[in-house]
Amino acid sequence: MNNTKPLADRVRPNNLDEFVGQEELVGKNSFLRNAIESESIPSMIFWGPPGSGKTTLANIIANQTKADFNQLSAVTSGIKDLKEVIERAEQNARLGMPTILFLDEIHRWNKAQQDALLPHVENGTIILIGATTENPSFEVNSALVSRSRVFVLHRLSADNIADVLKAALNDKKRGLGNQDIKLEKEVISLIAHLSNGDARTALNTLEICANQSKTCLPGGMEITKELVKQAVQKQHLMYDKNGEEHYNIISALHKSLRGGDAHAGLYWLARMLEGGEDPTYIARRLLRFAAEDVGVADNFATVLANSVFDSCKKIGMPECNVHLSQLVIYLANTKKSIAAYRGYKKAKTDVEKHGNLGVPIHLRNAPTKLMKDLDYGKDYKYTPLEDSSDQEYFPEELRGKKYF
């Protein structure tokens, strides 16, 4: 065993029985497990967060099938590398051997590169296994998605991560089983918690701690909570300012405020800010929320939101986090009305339906003699000085219309 490899690579499962988590995908009688065990692998895309098992599943497929398995990273490869795989696949086809191409981070290939894959997937020259942390609906060629099975992998639970760590600690051949490392249950739980569902991060943390541990005990060494915290420094927060998680979290923030849950709103706000989001982006979205969801039920909400938006532009992070917190709490707790939002949508519909309806003649200004001669402004009732309760302000075609 090559011990120069990172621990996460050394202890990677070789079969489904060693695989931890994703029970709904690889549990007994599941489609994916049956496909792997029967070697009837379709083209597929694994979509999930980092460290959830995408590459591991691909390696298990490589170990358990008789297909020629080829692996490329979309970060470092291109059309030239694909052509080499295709040439090899065509030779394999003449010998009756299937060819699997595992393309890691498939979303990193541009449209032209992904298009080059398509005909070879369609005609069965290669079986594609793509892995991505991004939503395939947005980042992968729709034709490739339609010709592949998409399997969604979820963030691993803390219990899953703890099981992965225990397996690495007990494995004498590939893991740390020969190093007599002592870890209290609470320390394993701490590493699992700080890994945020990423098995690779957890194993890397364990390996760093094992290499740096200076607390020796009779017959071995001990990894303490303090050492773990030093190694991790600050836990990694999964937040991609340009990816799906960005939109998921801002959606969660909006819906929490709409539902009146200020506590959840503060949590999602903190997730965004601590993940590095631009505070003015959040403030801009909350300014929209103040008009769309609060609206005329509390007109001060828009005033406060605009003030917070200015504060974020003036002082930035971390100082403006309290301004945003104040706004989130206010918006969650105040009354809501979508009258302005719905009213405008209805008015817009009439504009699109009826086109450029003429302004009623009595509502038109008459700054010139010609316009006066054409009766512009005739019979207009000046509200401050006379009763205008029966005056019509709509075009004739929309008379009496109500939008809210």
C-alpha positions in Angstrom: 0.0 0.0 0.0 1.3 3.4 -1.0 1.3 5.4 2.3 2.4 8.6 0.6 -1.2 8.9 -0.7 -3.6 11.0 1.4 -5.6 9.0 4.0 -8.8 9.8 2.2 -7.5 8.1 -1.0 -6.0 5.1 0.8 -9.2 4.2 2.7 -11.6 4.8 -0.2 -14.1 1.9 -0.3 -13.5 -0.8 -2.9 -17.1 -2.2 -2.9 -20.6 -1.3 -1.9 -20.4 -3.1 1.4 -17.7 -0.7 2.5 -19.6 2.3 1.2 -21.1 4.6 3.9 -24.2 6.7 3.5 -26.5 7.2 0.5 -28.6 4.2 1.5 -31.5 5.2 -0.8 -29.1 5.0 -3.8 -27.1 1.9 -3.0 -29.2 0.0 -0.5 -30.5 -3.5 -1.1 -32.6 -3.9 -4.3 -31.8 -0.3 -5.4 -31.5 0.4 -9.1 -27.9 1.5 -8.8 -26.7 -1.4 -6.7 -28.4 -3.9 -9.1 -26.8 -2.1 -12.1 -23.4 -2.3 -10.6 -23.7 -5.9 -9.4 -25.1 -7.1 -12.7 -22.5 -4.9 -14.7 -25.3 -3.3 -16.7 -24.1 0.2 -16.2 -26.0 3.0 -18.0 -24.6 6.5 -18.6 -25.1 8.4 -15.4 -24.4 11.6 -13.6 -23.6 11.8 -9.9 -24.7 15.1 -8.5 -23.9 16.0 -4.9 -21.9 18.2 -2.5 -18.1 17.6 -2.0 -17.2 14.5 -0.1 -20.5 12.8 -0.5 -19.2 9.7 -2.4 -19.3 10.6 -6.1 -15.8 9.6 -7.0 -15.9 6.7 -4.6 -18.9 5.2 -6.4 -17.1 5.6 -9.7 -14.1 3.7 -8.3 -16.4 1.0 -7.0 -17.8 0.6 -10.5 -14.3 0.4 -11.8 -13.4 -2.3 -9.4 -16.6 -4.4 -9.9 -17.0 -4.3 -13.7 -15.0 -5.9 -16.5 -15.3 -2.7 -18.5 -12.3 -0.6 -19.5 -12.4 2.2 -17.0 -11.0 5.6 -18.0 -10.9 8.6 -15.7 -10.5 12.3 -16.7 -10.8 15.5 -14.7 -12.6 18.3 -16.5 -10.3 20.8 -14.8 -7.2 19.5 -16.6 -8.5 17.7 -19.7 -10.1 18.6 -23.0 -11.0 17.4 -26.5 -7.6 15.9 -27.2 -7.9 13.6 -24.1 -11.5 12.7 -25.1 -10.4 11.7 -28.6 -7.8 9.3 -27.1 -10.5 7.7 -24.9 -12.8 7.4 -27.9 -10.1 5.7 -30.0 -9.5 3.2 -27.2 -13.2 2.7 -26.8 -13.6 1.9 -30.5 -10.8 -0.7 -30.3 -12.5 -2.2 -27.2 -15.8 -2.4 -29.0 -14.3 -4.6 -31.7 -13.2 -6.9 -28.9 -16.6 -6.8 -27.3 -15.4 -4.9 -24.2 -17.4 -1.9 -22.9 -15.6 1.4 -22.1 -16.5 3.6 -19.1 -15.4 7.2 -19.0 -15.6 8.8 -15.6 -15.5 12.6 -16.0 -15.0 14.3 -12.7 -16.3 17.9 -12.4 -18.1 17.6 -15.7 -19.6 21.0 -15.2 -16.1 22.5 -15.8 -16.2 21.5 -19.5 -17.7 24.1 -21.8 -20.6 23.6 -24.1 -18.4 22.6 -27.1 -16.5 20.1 -25.0 -19.7 18.6 -23.7 -21.2 18.5 -27.2 -18.2 16.4 -28.3 -19.2 13.7 -25.8 -22.8 13.5 -27.0 -22.5 11.3 -30.2 -20.3 8.8 -28.4 -22.7 8.4 -25.6 -25.7 8.2 -28.0 -24.1 5.4 -30.1 -22.8 3.5 -27.0 -19.1 3.8 -27.8 -18.6 4.9 -24.2 -20.6 4.7 -21.0 -20.4 8.1 -19.3 -20.2 8.6 -15.6 -20.1 12.3 -14.8 -19.6 13.8 -11.4 -20.7 17.3 -10.4 -21.3 19.5 -7.4 -23.5 21.8 -9.6 -27.1 21.4 -10.7 -26.9 19.4 -14.0 -30.1 21.2 -15.2 -28.0 24.4 -15.4 -24.4 23.2 -15.9 -24.6 20.1 -18.1 -25.7 19.9 -21.7 -29.4 19.1 -21.6 -29.0 16.4 -24.3 -26.4 14.6 -22.1 -28.7 14.9 -19.1 -31.6 13.4 -21.1 -29.4 10.4 -22.1 -28.1 9.7 -18.6 -29.6 8.7 -15.3 -29.1 11.5 -12.7 -28.4 10.2 -9.2 -28.6 12.8 -6.4 -26.2 12.3 -3.5 -26.9 14.1 -0.3 -24.7 15.6 2.4 -23.5 12.9 4.7 -24.8 12.9 8.2 -22.6 13.3 11.3 -23.2 9.6 12.1 -22.1 8.7 8.5 -18.9 10.7 8.9 -18.2 9.1 12.3 -18.5 5.7 10.8 -16.0 6.7 8.1 -13.5 8.0 10.7 -13.9 4.8 12.8 -13.2 2.6 9.8 -10.1 4.6 9.0 -8.9 4.3 12.6 -9.4 0.5 12.7 -8.0 -0.3 9.2 -4.4 -1.6 9.7 -3.7 -2.1 6.1 -4.8 1.1 4.5 -5.7 3.4 7.4 -4.3 4.3 10.9 -4.9 1.1 12.7 -1.2 0.5 13.4 -0.6 3.9 15.0 -2.5 3.2 18.3 -4.3 6.5 18.2 -6.7 7.2 21.0 -9.8 9.3 20.2 -12.6 9.9 22.6 -16.2 9.6 21.2 -16.6 13.4 21.7 -13.5 14.1 19.5 -14.8 11.9 16.7 -18.2 13.7 16.9 -16.4 17.1 16.8 -14.5 16.2 13.6 -17.7 14.8 12.1 -19.5 18.0 13.0 -16.8 20.4 11.6 -16.6 18.5 8.3 -20.1 19.7 7.3 -21.0 16.4 5.7 -17.7 16.1 3.7 -16.0 12.7 4.3 -12.8 13.9 2.6 -12.5 16.9 4.8 -13.1 14.7 7.9 -10.4 12.3 6.9 -8.0 15.1 6.0 -8.6 16.6 9.5 -8.0 13.2 11.1 -4.7 12.7 9.2 -3.4 16.2 10.1 -4.2 15.6 13.7 -2.5 12.2 13.7 0.6 13.7 12.1 0.7 16.6 14.6 -0.3 14.9 17.8 2.3 15.4 20.5 0.2 14.0 23.3 1.7 10.6 23.8 0.2 8.0 26.0 1.5 4.6 27.1 1.4 2.5 23.9 0.1 5.3 21.6 -1.0 8.9 21.1 -4.1 10.9 21.8 -6.0 13.4 19.5 -7.7 16.0 21.6 -10.5 18.5 21.0 -7.9 21.4 21.2 -5.8 19.8 18.5 -8.8 19.3 16.2 -9.8 22.9 16.6 -6.3 24.1 15.8 -6.2 21.9 12.7 -9.6 23.1 11.4 -9.3 26.7 12.5 -12.6 27.7 10.9 -15.1 25.1 9.6 -15.7 25.2 5.9 -19.1 26.5 4.9 -20.6 25.2 1.7 -21.7 28.3 -0.1 -21.1 29.0 -3.8 -21.8 32.6 -4.6 -22.4 31.7 -8.3 -23.9 28.3 -7.9 -27.2 26.7 -6.9 -26.6 26.9 -3.1 -26.5 30.7 -3.6 -30.1 30.6 -4.9 -31.2 27.9 -2.5 -30.2 30.0 0.6 -31.6 33.3 -0.6 -34.8 31.5 -1.3 -34.8 30.0 2.2 -34.2 33.5 3.6 -37.2 35.0 1.7 -39.5 32.2 2.6 -38.5 32.4 6.3 -39.4 36.1 6.4 -42.6 35.6 4.4 -43.6 32.9 7.0 -42.7 35.2 9.9 -39.8 33.2 11.3 -37.2 35.7 12.3 -35.0 33.1 13.9 -34.7 31.0 10.7 -34.2 34.3 8.8 -31.2 35.2 10.9 -29.7 31.7 10.4 -29.9 31.9 6.6 -28.6 35.5 6.7 -25.6 34.3 8.7 -25.0 31.4 6.3 -24.8 33.9 3.4 -22.6 36.5 5.2 -20.2 34.0 6.7 -20.0 32.2 3.4 -18.7 35.4 1.8 -21.8 36.8 0.2 -21.7 40.5 -0.8 -24.0 42.2 1.9 -25.3 44.7 -0.7 -26.7 41.7 -2.7 -28.7 40.6 0.4 -29.8 44.2 1.1 -31.0 44.6 -2.4 -33.1 41.5 -2.3 -34.5 42.5 1.1 -35.4 45.9 -0.3 -37.4 44.1 -3.0 -39.0 41.9 -0.3 -40.1 45.0 1.7 -42.1 46.2 -1.3 -43.3 42.8 -2.7 -44.2 40.9 0.5 -44.8 43.7 3.1 -45.9 46.5 0.8 -48.8 48.7 1.9 -49.3 46.7 5.1 -46.3 48.6 6.5 -44.9 51.4 4.3 -42.0 52.0 6.8 -40.5 48.6 5.8 -39.3 50.0 2.4 -37.9 53.0 4.2 -35.9 50.9 6.6 -34.8 48.5 3.9 -33.5 51.4 1.8 -31.6 52.8 4.8 -30.0 49.4 5.5 -29.0 49.1 1.8 -27.2 52.4 2.1 -25.6 51.3 5.3 -24.2 48.2 3.7 -22.7 50.2 0.8 -21.2 52.7 3.3 -19.6 50.5 5.9 -19.6 46.9 4.5 -18.8 43.8 6.4 -18.5 42.9 9.3 -20.1 46.1 10.7 -23.2 46.0 8.5 -24.2 42.5 9.7 -26.2 44.0 12.6 -28.0 46.4 10.2 -29.1 43.4 8.1 -30.0 41.5 11.2 -32.3 44.3 12.3 -33.9 44.4 8.9 -34.4 40.6 8.8 -36.1 40.7 12.3 -38.3 43.6 11.3 -39.4 42.1 8.0 -40.2 38.8 9.5 -42.4 40.2 12.3 -44.3 43.0 10.5 -47.6 42.5 8.7 -47.6 41.4 5.0 -49.5 42.5 1.9 -48.9 41.6 -1.7 -51.5 44.1 -3.0 -48.9 46.3 -4.7 -47.2 43.2 -6.2 -50.3 41.6 -7.5 -51.9 44.9 -8.5 -49.0 45.8 -10.8 -49.1 42.3 -12.4 -52.7 42.8 -13.2 -52.1 46.3 -14.6 -49.3 45.0 -16.7 -51.6 42.3 -18.1 -54.0 45.0 -19.3 -51.2 47.0 -20.8 -50.1 43.9 -22.8 -53.7 43.0 -23.7 -55.0 46.4 -24.8 -51.9 48.1 -26.1 -51.6 51.9 -26.2 -55.0 53.1 -25.1 -55.5 56.8 -25.4 -55.4 59.1 -22.4 -58.9 60.5 -21.7 -59.1 64.0 -23.1 -59.9 65.7 -19.8 -56.7 64.3 -18.2 -54.4 65.7 -20.9 -52.4 68.9 -20.3 -53.0 71.8 -22.7 -49.8 74.0 -22.7 -50.5 75.4 -26.2 -53.4 77.1 -27.9 -53.8 74.3 -30.4 -54.2 71.8 -27.6 -56.8 73.9 -25.9 -58.7 74.2 -29.2 -58.6 70.4 -29.4 -60.3 70.3 -25.9 -57.3 69.0 -24.1 -58.1 69.2 -20.4 -61.7 70.3 -20.9 -64.1 69.5 -18.0 -61.2 68.4 -15.8 -62.1 68.7 -12.1 -59.3 70.1 -10.0 -59.6 68.0 -6.8 -58.3 70.5 -4.2 -61.1 73.0 -5.2 -64.0 70.9 -6.4 -65.7 67.6 -6.0 -64.1 65.1 -8.3 -65.6 61.9 -6.9 -67.2 61.0 -10.2 -64.2 61.8 -12.3 -62.9 58.9 -14.4 -59.1 58.3 -14.7 -59.1 55.1 -16.8 -59.3 54.9 -20.6 -62.9 54.1 -21.6 -62.0 50.4 -22.3 -60.9 49.9 -18.7 -63.5 52.0 -16.9 -64.2 50.7 -13.3 -61.2 48.3 -13.3 -59.9 47.2 -9.9 -56.4 45.9 -9.4 -56.4 45.4 -5.6 
